[in-house]
Amino acid sequence: MLSNIRVVLVGTTHPGNIGSTARAMKTMGLSTLYLAEPKVEPDGHSIALAAGASDILKHAVTVDSLAEAIADCSLVIATSARSRTLDWPMLEPRQAGEKLVASALNGPVAIVFGRESNGLSNEELQKCNYHVAIPANPEYSSLNLAQAVQIICYEARVAHLNQTPSEEEVLEYPLAKEQENFFTHLEKTLLSTGFIVRQHPGQVMIKLRRLFSRARIESQEMNILRGILTSIDKKVGLADKGSIRSQDDDNTVVKKEE
């Protein structure tokens, strides 16, 4: 199950941090590392700092963007400082570990770490379901990348060790790429009805992303919402133009609730 918890490093600039991250992961039993648009590749310095976790470096996956790194994940949690102006559902590290472990039972999940200098952009943060902040000393809160990875991986391991068998139904949540398709569909529909004015879109979509992230809707619920949007599209004549379905590269079928 821990192999389903994916550590994603975005825009890493120092190869030593990649190696130290691999070491932090392996000590807690995690093994899946993704490098999104890294500025450097793992090298000899990375291997030295990995200290026996070079197998994680060997199998690390390099991708061109955060969106690509999390496309098949049903839960994405981003590390972020609470002081950011973007108001998003926040978690404590222990809560993040518990949610990662619970969702990993059903498939890949991701914990995302930003650039060493300036973290994640607001656009990247909006692609994640939750944000997690490590409650460090406010007078000196400077954690390096590997330290932050170690803390979250530790919390995931604690949650894993505390798990008890459950016969409850495992809920299915939409993947990140399916969520993006939904938001694209939603925005196009709201533009077509005039709810969003193209010349002055304001913060509507950001607030709607925040709302749905906070609600954490299930796959079946998202299918219902997509069905509602499609019925609106038909009324305004948008669906006939084929502009909505062209956005869906995952062949998702939207159907009414039976």
N, C-alpha and C positions, 0 to 999 in steps of 0.2 A: 504494500500500500504506500509506503514512504517513497517508492520510486515514482509514484504519480504526482508527487509534490515537486514542481519545477522551480528552480531558482533562476531568475532572469536578471542579468546585468545589462543595463542600457548605457551605451556610449562610454564604456570603460576606457580610461586613458593610461593606466599603468599595468603592465603585465604581472607585476608582483601581487596586485590586488586580486587578479584572477586566480593565481596559485593559492593565495591565502583563503580565498572564498572556497576553493575546492577542499582544502583541509578542514575548514569550519563545517562544511556540509558532511564530509565523510565521518567526522567524529560523532555526528548525530544520526547517521544512517541514511542520509539523503544522497542521491547519486545523479540526478538529472540537472544538468547545467546548460542554459541557453545564453549566448552572447548576442545581444541585439545591437546592430550597427557599432561594433567595437572600434575604437581608434587604434588598437594594437591587438596582436594575436599572442596566444600563449607562447612563451619561449623558455630558454634555460632557467631564467630567473623565476618564472612561474613554477616550473617543475621543482626547483629547489625549495620554494616557499610552500609548495603543496605538501611536502614532507610525507611522502608515501601515498598521497591521493592523486597521483599522476594519471590513474585510470579514469578519473572524472574529467580531467583535462583532455585526455585522448578521445573521449566520447562526447565532448561538449559540442553542441550544435550552434553554428554561427548563422544568423539571419540578418536581413537588411533593415528590419524595423520591429518595434514593439508589437505592432498589430500582427505581424507574422509569427512572432514568438508565442503569442497567447491565443491564436485563432481557434485552436481545438480545446481550450480550457473552459470549464463550466464555472469556475470561480477564479477571480484575479484580485489580489490584494497588493496595493502599492505602499511602499514606505514613504512617509511624508512628515514634515514638521507641522505641528498644529497651528503655527502662526500664518500659514498660507491664507490668502484671501479667498481661495476656492473652498466653499463650505460643502463638505462631502461626508457621508457616513464614516465615522471614525471608530477604530477598534484599539483596545490595548493589546500588547503582544500576546498575552495569554488567550484572549478571545480569538486573535488571528490564528494561533496554533490550533485551537479547537475547531474553528471553521475549516481550515485547510485539511485537517485530518478527516473530519466528517465528510467533506465533499470528495476527498481523494478516494473514498471507497467506491465511487461511481465513475471515476475517470480522472484525466489530468487536471490539475489546478496549478496556479502560479503565484509566487511571491516575487514582486518586482522591486529592484533596487536601481536608483538613478545614478547619474554621473557624480564623480567624486567632487567636482567643483560646485555644481548648482542643482543636483538632484534631477527630478523629472519635471518636464514642462506641464503646464496646466492642461494642454491638449492630451498629453500622455496620461495624466492622472484621471482624466474624464473617461478613459477607456477601461478603468478598473472599477470593480464593484464596491470595494472598501479601501480606505486608507488606514494605515497603522502607524502610530507614533510611539517611539521608545521614550519612556519618561525619564530621561537623563537629568543630571544636575543642571538646572536652568542657568547657573553661573558658569558652567563649562560643559556644554552639551555636545562637544565635538567627538563623535564616534567615527572611526574610520570604517571603510566599506566592509571589510571582513568581520569587524566586531559586530556591526549591525546584522550581518548575515548569521553570525554565530548565535546571537540572541534569539532571532526568529526561528532558526532551525532547532534550537534547544526547546523552545516552547512547542514546536510541532512534535518533537520527540516525547516530551512530557505528556502531551495530549494523546499520542499514540499508545504510550505505556499505560495510560489510565482508561483506555477504551474497554468497554464491556460488551459482550455479544448482545445484539438487539434484533428482535424480530420485527421491528417497525419497518414500514415501507420506506425504501430509499427514494427520495425525491429526485426527479430529473430536472436539471436546469439547462437553459440554452447556452451554447458555446459562445465564446466572445465574438466570433465572426457572425453568428446568427443574431446576436444583440446589435451589432453594427448594421446588419441588414434591416433590422426592425427600426432603428433610429433613422436610417436613410429613408425608409418607407414612410415613417411618421412625418418627417420633415417635408417630403414631397407632397403628401396629402394635405398637410396644414398650409403649405404654400398654395395648393390648388384651390382650397376653400377660402383663402384670403385671411385665415387666422394669423399667419405669419406674413408680413409684408416684405417682399424680396429686397426692396431698397433699404428697409429699416428692420432687420430681423431681431434686433435686441438680444436679450439673454434667454429667450424662450427655450431653445433646445438645450442649453446648459442646465436650466432649471428642471426640464423634463428628464434629462439624463440622471440628474441627482435624485429626482423622485423615484424613478424606476430602480436605480441602484439601491436606494434605501428600502424599497419594497421587496427586492430580490424575487422577481416573479419567476414562476416555474415554466418549463417548456410548454405545457398544455395551456397555461394562461397566456403565454406569448402567442401561441397559435390562434387563440380566441381574438386577441388584439389585432393580429395580422388580418384575420377574417373581417373584423369590424372595419379596418382601414380599407380593405379591398371593396367592401360594400359601399363605402363612401366614395371611393375612386370611380365605381361604376355610375354612381349618381351624378358625379361632376364630369364624367366622360374621360377621366384620366386613364383608367385601365385600358381603354380601347387603343390608346397610343402606345401601349407596351413599355412605358417608361419605368414602371415600378418593377416588373419582373426582371428586367434586364439587370437590375442591381444584384440579383440573387445568384451568386456563383456556386452556391452549395446545393442547388436543386431542392431547397426546402419547399415542401408542399403545405400550403395554407388551406385548412379545411375547417368547416363549421363544427362546433361541438355537437356531438350526437346525443 
